[in-house]
Amino acid sequence: MAGIWPGKVRCVVLLTFDLDGSSSAIYRNKNAINMPSLLSMGEYGPNIATPRILDLLDTYDIRSSFFIPGHVAESHSELVKDIIKRGHEVGHHGYMHEPPSDLDKYQEWDILNRGIDTLQNITGQRPLGYRSPSWELSDRSLGYIASLDFLYDSSLMGDDAPYFVDTTGGRIVELPIHWVLDDAPHFMYSPGTQRLGPMISPSNVFDTWALEFEGLYRFGRSFHLTLHPHIIGRPGRLLMLERLIKYIQSFPNVVFMRALDVARMWEKDRECNENLDLL
């Protein structure tokens, strides 16, 4: 083992996608249902961008994790089935992209269970990964998801490699994220939801992400991108993502993994270490 990863692996790369569709817009703006232009921008994600993204991932033999609100999964069930069929993971992302910090304890518990049931009914698999909408957990969230037998969360920013979090419901794996490795702060422009980002050039974002990868590679950590199909899936940005994939693949001892597989590996290593401590 060379560092924190098994074997000769130096850096683990996670390309993860939050397939929000129009759910985020509907939650953020209660009048969105009457704003067809706003809704169409979100629906570009599942209808147009995600099939292109899936083909791109196939081209480079990459398996990824898609975090999907229950409402989006229900309205695009065949797409969700295709995501599973191609070997990707489907994780929990609320029902209508509701940040848990906006909810009372009953609402949060209900939405967690509703999302589990929705995804399991479509995929035949119970989701084992959770990512909070807008990365805004409540002080109850981690305990709730641990008690519901999720293996991992991906909503915190306390490290740049996986770590464990002890909760009232048990210990879970945390797969940390960060805003610098999210496409929304760089690209998102949506007047209907008061998100007025600068729409930076894809070449500038490539430079930012490439440098972040180089730093994480040097320290032997994880490079964890959070992408939204309706944002990253614009053709020029998708070309940039392909360029980034090629750049990362030019480095030795780098592996692309699903979030679920990273969490399982981390959990297994913990169990091995605990057994060694007993000897």
C-alpha positions as CSV (number, residue, x, y, z in Angstrom):
1,M,0.0,0.0,0.0
2,A,1.4,3.4,-1.1
3,G,-0.3,5.8,1.3
4,I,-4.0,5.6,2.1
5,W,-5.0,3.6,-1.0
6,P,-4.4,-0.1,-1.7
7,G,-1.6,-1.4,-3.8
8,K,0.1,1.2,-6.0
9,V,-2.9,3.5,-6.2
10,R,-1.9,7.1,-5.6
11,C,-5.2,8.9,-6.3
12,V,-8.8,7.8,-6.6
13,V,-11.1,9.9,-8.9
14,L,-14.8,10.1,-8.4
15,L,-16.9,11.6,-11.2
16,T,-20.3,12.1,-9.6
17,F,-23.5,13.5,-11.1
18,D,-26.4,15.2,-9.3
19,L,-29.3,14.5,-11.8
20,D,-31.6,17.3,-10.5
21,G,-33.6,17.8,-13.6
22,S,-36.2,20.6,-12.8
23,S,-36.6,19.6,-9.2
24,S,-34.2,22.2,-7.7
25,A,-35.9,25.0,-9.7
26,I,-39.4,23.8,-8.5
27,Y,-38.2,23.7,-4.9
28,R,-36.4,27.1,-5.0
29,N,-39.2,28.9,-6.8
30,K,-42.8,27.9,-6.0
31,N,-43.9,29.7,-9.2
32,A,-41.5,27.6,-11.3
33,I,-44.2,25.3,-12.5
34,N,-45.6,28.3,-14.5
35,M,-42.2,29.1,-16.0
36,P,-41.6,26.8,-18.9
37,S,-38.3,28.3,-19.9
38,L,-36.9,27.7,-16.4
39,L,-38.2,24.2,-16.3
40,S,-36.8,23.4,-19.8
41,M,-33.3,24.3,-18.6
42,G,-33.5,21.7,-15.9
43,E,-35.1,19.1,-18.1
44,Y,-32.2,19.5,-20.6
45,G,-30.2,17.4,-18.0
46,P,-32.1,14.1,-18.1
47,N,-33.5,14.5,-21.6
48,I,-30.4,15.6,-23.6
49,A,-27.2,15.8,-21.5
50,T,-27.3,12.6,-19.5
51,P,-27.5,10.2,-22.5
52,R,-24.4,12.0,-23.9
53,I,-22.7,11.8,-20.5
54,L,-23.4,8.1,-20.3
55,D,-21.9,7.5,-23.7
56,L,-18.8,9.6,-22.7
57,L,-18.3,7.5,-19.6
58,D,-18.7,4.3,-21.7
59,T,-16.0,5.6,-24.1
60,Y,-13.5,5.9,-21.3
61,D,-14.7,2.8,-19.4
62,I,-15.6,4.9,-16.3
63,R,-18.3,3.9,-13.8
64,S,-19.8,6.8,-11.8
65,S,-22.4,7.6,-9.2
66,F,-25.6,9.5,-10.0
67,F,-27.5,11.1,-7.1
68,I,-31.1,11.5,-8.1
69,P,-34.1,13.1,-6.4
70,G,-37.1,10.8,-6.2
71,H,-39.3,13.1,-8.3
72,V,-36.8,13.1,-11.1
73,A,-36.4,9.3,-10.9
74,E,-40.2,8.8,-11.2
75,S,-40.5,11.1,-14.2
76,H,-37.4,9.6,-15.9
77,S,-37.6,6.0,-14.8
78,E,-36.2,4.5,-18.0
79,L,-33.2,6.7,-17.9
80,V,-32.6,5.6,-14.3
81,K,-32.8,2.0,-15.3
82,D,-30.3,2.7,-18.1
83,I,-27.9,4.3,-15.6
84,I,-28.0,1.1,-13.6
85,K,-27.7,-1.1,-16.6
86,R,-24.5,0.6,-17.6
87,G,-22.9,-0.2,-14.3
88,H,-23.3,3.1,-12.5
89,E,-24.6,3.7,-9.0
90,V,-27.8,5.5,-8.1
91,G,-27.8,7.4,-4.8
92,H,-30.4,9.3,-2.7
93,H,-30.7,13.0,-3.3
94,G,-34.0,14.0,-1.6
95,Y,-37.4,13.9,-3.3
96,M,-37.8,17.4,-4.7
97,H,-34.3,18.5,-3.9
98,E,-35.2,19.7,-0.4
99,P,-32.3,20.7,1.7
100,P,-32.7,18.9,5.1
101,S,-31.8,22.2,6.9
102,D,-35.2,23.5,5.6
103,L,-37.2,20.7,7.1
104,D,-38.5,19.7,10.5
105,K,-37.6,16.2,11.8
106,Y,-40.8,14.6,10.6
107,Q,-40.5,16.0,7.1
108,E,-36.9,15.0,6.8
109,W,-37.5,11.4,7.9
110,D,-40.5,11.1,5.6
111,I,-38.5,12.4,2.6
112,L,-35.6,10.0,3.3
113,N,-37.9,7.0,3.3
114,R,-39.9,8.2,0.3
115,G,-36.7,8.6,-1.7
116,I,-35.5,5.2,-0.6
117,D,-38.8,3.5,-1.7
118,T,-38.9,5.4,-5.0
119,L,-35.3,4.5,-6.0
120,Q,-35.7,0.9,-4.9
121,N,-38.9,0.4,-6.8
122,I,-37.3,1.6,-10.0
123,T,-33.8,0.1,-9.7
124,G,-34.5,-3.0,-7.6
125,Q,-31.7,-1.8,-5.4
126,R,-31.8,0.0,-2.1
127,P,-29.6,3.1,-2.3
128,L,-26.6,2.9,0.0
129,G,-25.3,6.4,-0.7
130,Y,-26.8,9.8,0.3
131,R,-26.0,13.3,-0.8
132,S,-28.0,16.2,0.7
133,P,-29.6,18.6,-1.7
134,S,-27.6,21.9,-1.8
135,W,-25.2,20.2,0.7
136,E,-27.2,21.6,3.6
137,L,-27.7,18.9,6.2
138,S,-29.6,19.3,9.4
139,D,-28.2,18.4,12.7
140,R,-30.2,15.2,12.5
141,S,-29.3,14.1,9.0
142,L,-26.3,12.0,9.6
143,G,-27.9,10.1,12.4
144,Y,-31.0,9.5,10.3
145,I,-29.1,8.1,7.3
146,A,-26.9,5.9,9.5
147,S,-30.0,4.4,11.2
148,L,-31.5,3.8,7.7
149,D,-28.4,1.7,6.8
150,F,-26.8,4.0,4.3
151,L,-23.2,3.1,4.0
152,Y,-22.0,6.6,3.2
153,D,-22.8,10.3,3.0
154,S,-21.3,12.8,0.5
155,S,-22.2,16.2,1.9
156,L,-19.4,17.4,4.1
157,M,-16.1,19.2,3.4
158,G,-13.9,18.2,6.4
159,D,-11.1,16.5,4.4
160,D,-10.0,15.7,0.9
161,A,-10.1,11.9,1.3
162,P,-12.7,9.6,2.9
163,Y,-13.2,9.6,6.6
164,F,-15.5,8.2,9.2
165,V,-18.3,10.1,11.1
166,D,-19.8,8.8,14.3
167,T,-23.5,9.6,14.5
168,T,-26.4,8.9,16.9
169,G,-27.4,6.1,14.4
170,G,-23.9,4.6,14.1
171,R,-20.7,5.2,12.1
172,I,-20.8,6.0,8.4
173,V,-18.2,6.7,5.7
174,E,-18.0,10.3,4.6
175,L,-16.9,11.0,1.0
176,P,-16.1,14.7,1.2
177,I,-16.8,17.2,-1.5
178,H,-16.0,20.9,-2.1
179,W,-17.5,23.8,-3.9
180,V,-14.3,24.3,-6.0
181,L,-14.9,20.9,-7.5
182,D,-18.6,21.6,-8.3
183,D,-19.7,22.8,-11.7
184,A,-22.5,25.0,-10.4
185,P,-20.4,27.8,-8.8
186,H,-18.5,28.2,-12.0
187,F,-21.3,28.0,-14.6
188,M,-24.8,28.3,-13.1
189,Y,-26.9,31.2,-14.3
190,S,-30.6,31.0,-13.6
191,P,-32.5,34.2,-13.0
192,G,-35.7,32.3,-12.1
193,T,-34.0,30.9,-9.0
194,Q,-31.8,33.9,-8.2
195,R,-28.6,32.0,-9.1
196,L,-26.5,34.5,-11.1
197,G,-23.2,32.9,-11.5
198,P,-20.5,34.3,-13.7
199,M,-20.6,31.5,-16.4
200,I,-16.8,31.2,-16.5
201,S,-15.1,29.9,-19.7
202,P,-14.7,26.1,-19.7
203,S,-11.0,26.5,-20.4
204,N,-10.7,28.5,-17.1
205,V,-12.6,25.8,-15.2
206,F,-10.3,23.1,-16.8
207,D,-7.3,24.9,-15.4
208,T,-8.9,25.1,-11.9
209,W,-9.8,21.5,-11.9
210,A,-6.6,20.3,-13.4
211,L,-4.5,22.1,-10.8
212,E,-6.7,20.8,-8.0
213,F,-6.2,17.3,-9.4
214,E,-2.4,17.8,-9.5
215,G,-2.4,18.9,-5.8
216,L,-4.6,16.0,-4.7
217,Y,-2.5,13.6,-6.7
218,R,0.7,14.9,-5.1
219,F,-0.8,14.3,-1.6
220,G,-2.3,11.0,-2.6
221,R,-5.9,11.9,-1.8
222,S,-9.2,11.7,-3.7
223,F,-10.3,13.9,-6.6
224,H,-14.1,14.2,-6.2
225,L,-16.1,16.1,-8.9
226,T,-19.7,17.0,-8.4
227,L,-21.4,17.6,-11.7
228,H,-24.9,18.4,-12.8
229,P,-26.0,17.1,-16.2
230,H,-28.0,20.3,-17.0
231,I,-24.9,22.4,-16.3
232,I,-21.9,20.3,-17.4
233,G,-23.8,18.7,-20.3
234,R,-23.7,21.8,-22.5
235,P,-21.6,20.7,-25.5
236,G,-18.5,23.0,-24.9
237,R,-18.4,22.0,-21.2
238,L,-18.7,18.4,-22.0
239,L,-15.7,18.6,-24.3
240,M,-13.9,20.2,-21.4
241,L,-14.8,17.3,-19.2
242,E,-13.6,14.8,-21.8
243,R,-10.3,16.8,-22.0
244,L,-10.0,16.6,-18.2
245,I,-10.6,12.8,-18.2
246,K,-7.8,12.3,-20.8
247,Y,-5.5,14.6,-18.7
248,I,-6.2,12.6,-15.5
249,Q,-5.7,9.3,-17.3
250,S,-2.3,10.4,-18.4
251,F,-1.1,10.1,-14.7
252,P,0.1,6.7,-13.4
253,N,-1.6,4.9,-10.6
254,V,-4.9,6.7,-10.8
255,V,-8.2,4.8,-10.7
256,F,-11.8,6.0,-11.4
257,M,-14.3,4.5,-9.0
258,R,-18.0,4.7,-8.0
259,A,-18.6,6.4,-4.7
260,L,-20.2,3.2,-3.4
261,D,-17.0,1.2,-4.2
262,V,-14.8,3.7,-2.5
263,A,-17.0,3.6,0.6
264,R,-17.0,-0.2,0.7
265,M,-13.2,-0.2,0.3
266,W,-12.9,2.3,3.2
267,E,-15.2,0.3,5.4
268,K,-13.4,-3.0,4.6
269,D,-10.0,-1.4,5.5
270,R,-11.4,-0.2,8.8
271,E,-12.6,-3.7,9.7
272,C,-9.2,-5.2,8.7
273,N,-7.4,-2.7,11.0
274,E,-9.8,-3.3,13.9
275,N,-9.2,-7.1,13.5
276,L,-5.4,-6.5,13.5
277,D,-5.8,-4.4,16.7
278,L,-7.3,-7.5,18.4
279,L,-4.3,-9.7,17.6
